Structure formats: structure tokens, C-alpha cells
Amino acid sequence: MSYLNQHLQTAIGIIDAYDGVVPLAAYLKNHFAANKKYGSKDRKNITHFCYAFFRLGHALKNHPPDQRIRVSIFLQSKEPGSWSILFEHSWLEAWSDSIDERLAFVKTAFPDFQLEHVFPWLTQIAKEIDPSGFLKSAFVQPDLFIRIRPGHHKKLIQKIADQQIPFLQLSEHCLALPSTSKLEGIVAMDQELVVQDASSQSIAQLLKQISFEQKKRIAFWDCCAASGGKTILTQDILGNLDITVSDIRSSILHNLSHRFQRAGIQHFHPIVADLSVEKPSLPQKKFDFIFCDVPCSGSGTWGRTPEQLYFFKESNIATFAKLQQSILKNVIPLLAPGGYLLFSTCSVFQAENDSNLDFLLNQDPHLKLMEAQYLKGYGMKADTMYAALIKKNA
């Protein structure tokens, strides 16, 4: 048996044992830590096979894992390369750099295959999303995107070039790198750059619309702070912030504090709060700007975490939409007159985005929509997000 076939069988064993409770990346890390016999090449191939299985989503679910993995690799790759040993001659002959031609061959080989089965909730996605482009992006590994922080542009690009790491400059501050790029030890993480998806960086265009009549310190609340990337972005764009951050988990805020130190943010107010409950612990003040990046299905990021696509249940859409409404309802009263609220998700589902924007605007007659948009990363190897900027009239 070839080493690739051995890796394939190992991956199938891992897939059989995996239940989706923890992220696949963490599960694989623990598995390899407990099984020291695998070298770096072994780990790379096994990991690729595992992710290939889940990238097929809900298509060909009744087929054996090895068939699903082969189909997925065929659809991901423009040429067979080192994977050729896994395929019959007819597949190698059919290989094309056109995803449409590869899809047509798979349909011939497996008459029950439908691209729509990969992501079976197309009726639930927003009308602005191109279904075909979005579905095909399931077979594209997203890039690693970095945002260069102010004052570090020239020096940082030189550091990356010196290491011969390939990159594509998408804008003055946004670089796209191969997903496997290693930057630790080369650059000062969070000080010189922030690892941040291209769509997340695009929210800067909405932030630049925020203005106040007189120069003042902006009372800012990142109410679902997570790792704090949105706060760092806001600080870099608006500056002069009086920062409050909240999250449901104290451990997250602990990690965030270390990241803020690296980013040069020394003063902020952390609050542990579950904003989804009826009477949460809330800050005792009103805010000029609230960034509300609510928990969501994450459906716009499943190119990075395809295991979530595989294990997702349609009923979760309504669950997340209701959770978001609970958070929004609690947050809106703390928005000061003349202030701004940025509502965002990394979801493609209508119920989590446009429908909840309508819910939000109906909470207060003084709220006015400035701009709402889908940030369509599926055409550029990035995440897909939704963002809406709202202002509260004074």
C-alpha cells in the first residue's frame, strides 16, 4: 500500500471518530499530539484528506468516505499533481483547470451528485449571494489575510519579502498570503499586523462614515468582543476611543487583554456579560459607537471550517436569529443620541442579516440605516460577511 493510501485510511479512521463537537483543527492537533509517529508530511496529507471529506458538505453523503475524499480532491485541484496515485486513469484524463468541467465529470461518474447538495439551504441565503459562485467556493481553500497596522507598511512588506513568502497586495493595508504561511517569529503579531479576513477589513469603509460634530473621545463598546480584532480595527480607523469590551466568557477577555497589550491598547473596560438573557449585566453608561458583531451560524466562513457545514442543522438558523434579536434588543438602549451602531455577522442567511436588520430598526423610531452590504468574499478566497451601519438621530 502506498503512503498516500495509508494516509487516506488513517484519515477515514479519524473522520469516523470525529463528532464535530470541537473544531476539526483542534481535534487533529490533539490526535497528532497523542500519536507521535506521524511526521510533518504525514500530518499534512492526513489533514488534507480530512478537510476534503467535509468540503463535500452534504453531497454524496451515502457514499463511502474514500469516494467522497477523492471527489472533493478532484474538485479542489486544477491538476492531479501528487494525488494522481489515488485516481483511475479515466479521472486523470478528465482533469481540467476548469471547475465547471470537473463538476460535469463528477456528475457523469456519480449521477446522484448535485452541487446544490453541498450546501442544501440555498432557499435561506440572501438574494444578493450568487448561489453558483458561493457553492463552488466550498472547494477553494481561503487565503490568509493580514491587515498592516498604521506606521508599519514599508517595513512589514520588506520583512515578508525577505522571507520569500508569496503575497498579493489587495489594498494599501491588505495582503493575501497562502493559507499555510507562517508569520510567527518574523513579524510582531498584533503590533505590526493583524491577521484579519479581507471582508472583515472591508468594514473599515463603513467605519470611515462615522463622524461627530466636534472632536471628542468616543465612548466605544465592542459588545461581542471575542478576540478583539474589531476593536483594534476601530482604534486604527477612528482613534481616540474610550473602550469597553464585553463577552460571555471571562477566558476570552483574559486572552483579549494580552492581545490588546501587544496592539498598544493599554486602557479598556472589560465586562463579562451574557447579552442574550432578559436582564443582563450592562455597562452603566451610553455609547457613541457600538460594534455588535453577533454570534451567528458562521456560514460565510465554512470554507475555513467545512466540518461546520457538514454537521449544521437547518433548525440552527432560527436559533441564531432569535439569539441575535435578544442581544440587539438589550444593546440598543445604550446607544446615545447621535451615536452609531454597526451590526455584523459572518453569515449568508437572510434570517440572520436583512431580517434582523429590520428587527433592529423597529426597536427605536430614531434609528436610521446609513448603509447595509454583503461583503462577498467567495469570489476572492475570503469569508462572506454582512454589515449594516445605523445612526440614532439626536
C-alpha positions as CSV (number, residue, x, y, z in Angstrom):
1,M,0.0,0.0,0.0
2,S,1.4,3.4,-0.9
3,Y,2.0,6.0,1.7
4,L,-0.9,8.2,0.3
5,N,-3.3,5.3,0.6
6,Q,-2.1,4.7,4.2
7,H,-2.7,8.4,4.9
8,L,-6.2,8.1,3.3
9,Q,-7.1,5.1,5.6
10,T,-5.8,7.0,8.7
11,A,-7.9,10.0,7.7
12,I,-11.0,7.8,7.3
13,G,-10.5,6.4,10.8
14,I,-10.2,9.9,12.2
15,I,-13.4,11.0,10.3
16,D,-15.3,8.0,11.7
17,A,-14.4,9.0,15.3
18,Y,-14.9,12.8,14.9
19,D,-18.3,14.1,16.0
20,G,-18.0,17.8,15.3
21,V,-18.1,19.0,18.9
22,V,-14.7,20.6,18.9
23,P,-13.2,22.4,15.8
24,L,-11.6,19.9,13.4
25,A,-8.2,21.8,13.7
26,A,-8.2,21.3,17.4
27,Y,-9.2,17.7,17.2
28,L,-6.4,16.9,14.7
29,K,-3.9,18.8,16.8
30,N,-4.8,16.6,19.8
31,H,-4.8,13.4,17.7
32,F,-1.3,14.1,16.3
33,A,0.0,15.0,19.8
34,A,-1.2,11.7,21.1
35,N,0.3,9.8,18.0
36,K,3.9,11.0,17.7
37,K,4.7,8.6,14.8
38,Y,3.4,11.0,12.2
39,G,5.9,13.3,10.5
40,S,5.1,16.7,9.1
41,K,4.3,15.3,5.6
42,D,2.1,12.6,7.1
43,R,0.2,15.2,9.1
44,K,-0.2,17.4,6.1
45,N,-1.7,14.7,3.9
46,I,-4.0,13.3,6.6
47,T,-5.2,16.8,7.4
48,H,-5.9,17.5,3.8
49,F,-7.9,14.3,3.4
50,C,-10.0,15.1,6.5
51,Y,-10.8,18.5,5.3
52,A,-11.6,17.2,1.8
53,F,-14.2,14.9,3.2
54,F,-16.0,17.7,4.9
55,R,-15.7,20.1,2.0
56,L,-18.1,18.0,0.0
57,G,-20.7,19.1,2.6
58,H,-24.0,17.2,2.2
59,A,-23.3,15.9,-1.3
60,L,-22.8,12.1,-1.8
61,K,-23.4,11.5,1.9
62,N,-24.4,7.9,1.3
63,H,-21.1,7.1,-0.4
64,P,-18.0,5.7,1.3
65,P,-15.6,8.2,2.8
66,D,-12.8,7.3,0.4
67,Q,-15.0,8.2,-2.6
68,R,-16.1,11.5,-1.0
69,I,-12.5,12.4,-0.3
70,R,-11.4,11.6,-3.9
71,V,-14.3,13.6,-5.4
72,S,-13.5,16.5,-3.2
73,I,-9.8,16.5,-4.1
74,F,-10.7,16.2,-7.8
75,L,-12.9,19.3,-7.5
76,Q,-10.4,21.3,-5.5
77,S,-7.4,20.7,-7.7
78,K,-6.7,22.1,-11.2
79,E,-4.3,19.3,-11.9
80,P,-3.7,15.9,-10.2
81,G,-0.1,16.5,-9.0
82,S,0.9,14.2,-6.3
83,W,-2.7,12.9,-5.8
84,S,-2.6,11.1,-9.2
85,I,-1.9,7.7,-7.5
86,L,-5.3,7.8,-5.9
87,F,-7.2,8.1,-9.1
88,E,-8.2,5.8,-12.0
89,H,-6.9,6.6,-15.5
90,S,-10.3,8.0,-16.6
91,W,-10.3,10.6,-13.8
92,L,-6.8,11.6,-14.7
93,E,-7.8,12.0,-18.4
94,A,-10.8,14.1,-17.3
95,W,-8.8,16.5,-15.1
96,S,-9.2,20.2,-16.2
97,D,-8.3,23.6,-14.8
98,S,-12.0,24.4,-15.2
99,I,-14.1,23.8,-12.1
100,D,-17.2,23.5,-14.4
101,E,-15.6,20.8,-16.4
102,R,-14.6,18.9,-13.3
103,L,-18.1,19.2,-11.9
104,A,-19.5,17.9,-15.2
105,F,-17.3,14.8,-15.0
106,V,-18.2,14.1,-11.3
107,K,-21.9,14.3,-12.3
108,T,-21.3,11.7,-15.0
109,A,-19.3,9.4,-12.7
110,F,-21.9,9.9,-9.9
111,P,-25.4,10.6,-11.3
112,D,-26.7,11.3,-7.8
113,F,-24.2,14.2,-7.3
114,Q,-25.7,17.7,-7.3
115,L,-23.7,20.8,-6.5
116,E,-26.7,22.1,-4.7
117,H,-26.4,19.2,-2.2
118,V,-23.1,20.6,-0.9
119,F,-25.0,23.4,0.8
120,P,-28.6,22.4,0.9
121,W,-30.1,25.6,2.3
122,L,-29.9,27.8,-0.8
123,T,-33.5,29.0,-0.3
124,Q,-32.4,30.5,3.0
125,I,-29.5,32.6,1.7
126,A,-29.8,36.2,0.9
127,K,-30.8,37.1,-2.7
128,E,-27.6,39.2,-3.1
129,I,-25.5,36.0,-2.8
130,D,-24.7,34.3,-6.1
131,P,-25.5,30.6,-5.5
132,S,-23.2,29.1,-8.1
133,G,-20.2,31.2,-7.1
134,F,-20.8,30.6,-3.4
135,L,-21.2,26.8,-3.9
136,K,-18.0,26.5,-5.9
137,S,-16.1,28.4,-3.3
138,A,-16.6,25.3,-1.0
139,F,-13.8,23.7,-2.9
140,V,-11.3,26.6,-2.6
141,Q,-9.1,26.9,0.5
142,P,-9.3,30.6,1.7
143,D,-6.2,32.6,1.8
144,L,-4.6,34.0,4.9
145,F,-5.2,37.8,5.0
146,I,-3.3,40.3,7.1
147,R,-4.0,43.9,7.8
148,I,-0.9,46.1,8.1
149,R,-1.3,48.5,11.0
150,P,-0.6,52.2,10.7
151,G,3.0,53.1,10.5
152,H,4.3,49.7,9.7
153,H,3.6,49.4,5.9
154,K,7.0,49.6,4.3
155,K,8.9,47.7,7.0
156,L,6.4,44.9,7.2
157,I,6.2,44.2,3.4
158,Q,10.0,44.1,3.4
159,K,10.1,41.6,6.2
160,I,7.7,39.3,4.3
161,A,9.5,39.7,1.0
162,D,12.8,38.9,2.8
163,Q,11.4,35.5,3.9
164,Q,10.3,34.8,0.3
165,I,6.7,34.4,1.4
166,P,4.5,35.0,-1.7
167,F,1.8,37.6,-1.2
168,L,-0.7,39.6,-3.2
169,Q,-1.4,43.2,-2.2
170,L,-5.2,43.8,-2.4
171,S,-5.1,47.3,-1.0
172,E,-2.7,49.6,0.8
173,H,-3.1,47.7,4.1
174,C,-4.4,44.3,3.0
175,L,-2.2,41.4,1.9
176,A,-3.3,37.9,0.8
177,L,-0.9,35.1,1.6
178,P,-1.1,31.3,1.2
179,S,-3.1,29.7,3.9
180,T,-0.1,27.8,5.2
181,S,2.1,30.8,5.7
182,K,3.9,31.1,9.0
183,L,4.5,34.6,10.3
184,E,5.3,34.0,14.0
185,G,8.9,35.0,14.7
186,I,9.1,37.0,11.5
187,V,6.8,39.9,12.4
188,A,5.4,41.4,15.6
189,M,1.9,40.0,15.6
190,D,-0.9,42.5,16.6
191,Q,1.7,45.3,16.8
192,E,2.8,45.4,13.1
193,L,-0.1,43.5,11.6
194,V,-3.4,41.8,12.5
195,V,-4.5,38.5,10.9
196,Q,-7.9,39.5,9.7
197,D,-10.0,38.3,6.8
198,A,-10.3,40.6,3.7
199,S,-14.1,41.0,4.3
200,S,-13.6,41.9,7.9
201,Q,-11.1,44.6,6.8
202,S,-13.6,46.0,4.3
203,I,-15.7,47.0,7.3
204,A,-13.2,49.9,7.6
205,Q,-15.2,51.6,4.7
206,L,-18.2,51.8,7.0
207,L,-16.2,52.9,10.0
208,K,-14.9,55.9,7.9
209,Q,-18.5,57.1,7.6
210,I,-18.7,57.7,11.3
211,S,-18.2,61.3,12.3
212,F,-19.1,63.6,15.2
213,E,-19.6,67.3,15.1
214,Q,-16.8,68.1,17.4
215,K,-13.5,66.2,18.1
216,K,-14.1,64.2,21.2
217,R,-13.2,61.0,22.9
218,I,-15.6,58.4,21.5
219,A,-17.3,56.1,24.0
220,F,-17.0,52.8,22.3
221,W,-18.4,49.4,23.1
222,D,-17.4,46.2,21.4
223,C,-20.3,44.2,22.9
224,C,-19.4,40.7,21.5
225,A,-15.7,41.2,21.6
226,A,-14.3,37.7,21.1
227,S,-10.6,38.1,20.2
228,G,-10.8,41.9,20.0
229,G,-9.9,42.3,16.3
230,K,-12.9,44.6,15.7
231,T,-11.7,46.9,18.5
232,I,-8.2,47.1,17.1
233,L,-9.6,47.9,13.6
234,T,-11.8,50.6,15.1
235,Q,-8.9,52.1,17.0
236,D,-6.8,52.2,13.9
237,I,-9.6,53.9,11.9
238,L,-11.2,56.3,14.4
239,G,-8.7,56.6,17.2
240,N,-9.3,58.4,20.5
241,L,-11.6,55.7,21.9
242,D,-12.8,55.1,25.4
243,I,-13.0,51.4,25.1
244,T,-15.4,49.0,26.7
245,V,-15.4,45.3,25.7
246,S,-17.7,42.5,26.8
247,D,-18.0,38.8,26.2
248,I,-19.9,35.9,27.7
249,R,-16.6,34.2,28.6
250,S,-14.0,35.5,31.1
251,S,-11.3,33.4,29.5
252,I,-11.9,35.2,26.2
253,L,-11.5,38.6,27.8
254,H,-8.3,37.3,29.5
255,N,-6.8,36.4,26.2
256,L,-8.0,39.6,24.7
257,S,-6.2,41.7,27.3
258,H,-2.9,40.1,26.2
259,R,-3.7,40.8,22.6
260,F,-4.5,44.4,23.4
261,Q,-1.2,44.8,25.2
262,R,0.6,43.7,22.0
263,A,-1.5,46.0,20.0
264,G,-0.7,49.0,22.2
265,I,-4.1,49.3,23.7
266,Q,-3.4,49.9,27.4
267,H,-6.7,51.1,28.8
268,F,-10.1,49.5,28.4
269,H,-13.0,48.3,30.5
270,P,-13.7,44.6,30.3
271,I,-17.2,43.2,31.3
272,V,-18.3,39.6,31.4
273,A,-21.9,39.6,30.3
274,D,-24.4,37.4,28.6
275,L,-26.3,39.9,26.5
276,S,-28.9,37.3,25.3
277,V,-30.6,36.9,28.7
278,E,-33.6,39.1,29.7
279,K,-31.8,41.3,32.3
280,P,-28.1,41.1,31.6
281,S,-25.3,42.9,33.4
282,L,-24.9,46.0,31.3
283,P,-22.4,48.9,31.3
284,Q,-23.7,51.9,33.3
285,K,-23.4,54.4,30.5
286,K,-24.4,55.2,27.0
287,F,-22.1,54.9,24.0
288,D,-21.3,57.0,20.9
289,F,-20.5,53.8,18.9
290,I,-21.5,50.2,19.5
291,F,-19.9,47.4,17.4
292,C,-22.3,44.5,17.5
293,D,-20.8,41.5,15.7
294,V,-23.3,39.0,16.9
295,P,-22.9,35.2,17.3
296,C,-24.1,33.5,14.1
297,S,-24.1,30.3,12.1
298,G,-20.7,31.3,10.6
299,S,-22.0,30.1,7.3
300,G,-19.9,32.7,5.4
301,T,-16.7,31.2,6.9
302,W,-17.3,27.5,6.3
303,G,-14.6,27.5,3.6
304,R,-12.2,27.6,6.6
305,T,-14.2,25.2,8.8
306,P,-16.0,22.8,6.4
307,E,-16.8,20.5,9.3
308,Q,-19.4,23.0,10.5
309,L,-21.1,22.8,7.1
310,Y,-21.2,19.0,7.4
311,F,-22.7,19.0,10.9
312,F,-25.0,22.0,10.6
313,K,-28.8,21.6,11.1
314,E,-31.3,23.9,9.4
315,S,-33.1,24.5,12.7
316,N,-30.0,26.3,13.9
317,I,-30.7,29.2,11.6
318,A,-33.8,30.2,13.6
319,T,-32.0,29.6,16.8
320,F,-29.2,32.0,15.9
321,A,-31.6,34.6,14.6
322,K,-33.5,34.6,17.9
323,L,-30.3,34.8,19.9
324,Q,-29.2,37.8,17.8
325,Q,-32.5,39.6,18.4
326,S,-32.1,39.1,22.1
327,I,-28.7,40.7,22.0
328,L,-29.7,43.6,19.8
329,K,-32.8,44.3,22.0
330,N,-30.5,44.7,25.1
331,V,-27.8,46.7,23.3
332,I,-29.9,49.4,21.5
333,P,-31.0,51.3,24.7
334,L,-27.3,52.0,25.4
335,L,-26.8,53.8,22.2
336,A,-26.5,57.6,22.8
337,P,-28.5,60.1,20.6
338,G,-26.3,60.9,17.6
339,G,-24.4,57.7,18.1
340,Y,-23.7,54.8,15.7
341,L,-24.3,51.1,15.8
342,L,-22.5,48.6,13.5
343,F,-24.4,45.3,13.2
344,S,-22.5,42.5,11.5
345,T,-22.4,38.7,11.0
346,C,-20.3,36.2,9.1
347,S,-23.5,34.5,7.8
348,V,-25.1,34.3,4.4
349,F,-28.6,33.5,5.7
350,Q,-31.3,36.1,5.2
351,A,-32.8,35.5,8.7
352,E,-29.6,36.4,10.4
353,N,-28.9,39.5,8.3
354,D,-31.6,41.5,6.5
355,S,-34.4,40.2,8.6
356,N,-32.6,41.1,11.8
357,L,-31.7,44.5,10.4
358,D,-35.5,45.1,10.1
359,F,-36.0,43.9,13.6
360,L,-33.3,46.2,14.9
361,L,-34.7,49.3,13.1
362,N,-38.1,48.6,14.5
363,Q,-36.8,48.8,18.1
364,D,-36.4,52.6,18.1
365,P,-38.0,55.1,15.7
366,H,-34.9,57.3,16.0
367,L,-32.7,54.6,14.3
368,K,-31.8,55.3,10.7
369,L,-30.0,53.0,8.3
370,M,-26.9,54.5,6.7
371,E,-25.7,51.6,4.7
372,A,-26.0,47.8,4.6
373,Q,-24.0,45.4,2.5
374,Y,-22.9,41.9,1.9
375,L,-19.1,41.5,1.8
376,K,-18.9,38.8,-0.8
377,G,-15.6,37.0,-0.1
378,Y,-16.5,33.8,-2.0
379,G,-15.0,35.3,-5.2
380,M,-11.7,36.2,-3.7
381,K,-10.8,33.2,-1.4
382,A,-12.1,35.1,1.6
383,D,-15.1,34.9,4.0
384,T,-18.5,36.3,3.3
385,M,-20.0,38.7,5.8
386,Y,-22.8,41.1,6.3
387,A,-22.6,44.6,7.9
388,A,-25.1,47.4,8.5
389,L,-24.3,50.9,9.9
390,I,-27.1,52.6,11.8
391,K,-27.3,56.0,13.3
392,K,-29.5,57.2,16.1
393,N,-30.9,60.6,15.4
394,A,-30.4,63.1,18.2
